[in-house]
């Protein structure tokens, strides 16, 4: 049986991983929207302003650290 502290660590790690997936999806959506706007002829400075990002932030995405993967075995239970 997993003690309460390890359950909290596992839950926090899982929540962080979920948020990272959502951030990755949001980043892809933003990049696609920026590409569409650029192809439509929108002014690059207007795109940057609308995205609320600087040009360097758009060309150099922030790398998120990988969360620690919980070690699981057949003996661990979530109760």
PLY file of the C-alpha trace (Angstrom):
ply
format ascii 1.0
element vertex 79
property float x
property float y
property float z
element edge 78
property int vertex1
property int vertex2
end_header
0.00 0.00 0.00
1.28 3.43 -0.95
1.48 5.88 1.95
-0.29 9.24 1.75
2.88 11.23 1.00
3.71 9.09 -2.03
0.11 9.36 -3.24
0.45 13.13 -3.11
3.73 13.02 -5.05
2.19 10.72 -7.67
-0.91 12.91 -7.98
1.14 16.11 -8.29
3.38 14.51 -10.92
0.33 13.32 -12.89
-1.24 16.80 -12.67
1.98 18.38 -13.93
2.18 15.95 -16.82
-1.43 16.73 -17.77
-0.68 20.46 -17.72
2.42 19.93 -19.86
0.34 18.06 -22.46
-2.18 20.91 -22.44
0.65 23.46 -22.81
2.09 21.49 -25.75
-1.34 21.42 -27.41
-1.82 25.15 -26.80
1.63 25.86 -28.26
0.77 23.90 -31.41
-2.56 25.73 -31.72
-0.82 29.08 -31.33
1.81 28.19 -33.92
-0.90 27.10 -36.37
-2.87 30.31 -35.79
0.27 32.39 -36.31
1.06 30.53 -39.54
-2.52 31.08 -40.79
-2.34 34.79 -39.97
1.05 35.13 -41.68
-0.20 33.30 -44.79
-3.21 35.62 -44.87
-0.81 38.58 -44.96
-1.13 39.88 -41.41
1.59 42.25 -40.27
4.27 40.32 -38.30
4.31 42.94 -35.52
0.52 42.70 -35.23
0.81 38.91 -34.98
3.41 39.25 -32.21
1.18 41.70 -30.35
-1.89 39.49 -30.73
0.10 36.48 -29.51
1.42 38.57 -26.61
4.88 37.22 -27.35
8.09 38.69 -28.67
9.59 37.38 -31.90
12.34 35.62 -29.95
9.74 33.80 -27.82
8.01 32.60 -30.96
11.20 31.28 -32.54
12.67 29.81 -29.34
9.93 27.93 -27.46
10.48 27.29 -23.78
11.52 23.73 -23.02
9.63 22.20 -20.10
11.36 19.70 -17.89
10.06 16.16 -18.01
8.27 15.14 -14.82
9.66 12.30 -12.81
7.86 9.11 -13.71
6.40 7.32 -10.70
7.75 3.84 -10.21
4.99 1.34 -10.12
4.94 -2.29 -9.23
2.28 -4.92 -8.70
2.62 -4.36 -4.95
1.54 -0.72 -5.05
-2.11 0.05 -4.45
-4.10 3.25 -4.67
-6.46 3.20 -1.74
0 1
1 2
2 3
3 4
4 5
5 6
6 7
7 8
8 9
9 10
10 11
11 12
12 13
13 14
14 15
15 16
16 17
17 18
18 19
19 20
20 21
21 22
22 23
23 24
24 25
25 26
26 27
27 28
28 29
29 30
30 31
31 32
32 33
33 34
34 35
35 36
36 37
37 38
38 39
39 40
40 41
41 42
42 43
43 44
44 45
45 46
46 47
47 48
48 49
49 50
50 51
51 52
52 53
53 54
54 55
55 56
56 57
57 58
58 59
59 60
60 61
61 62
62 63
63 64
64 65
65 66
66 67
67 68
68 69
69 70
70 71
71 72
72 73
73 74
74 75
75 76
76 77
77 78
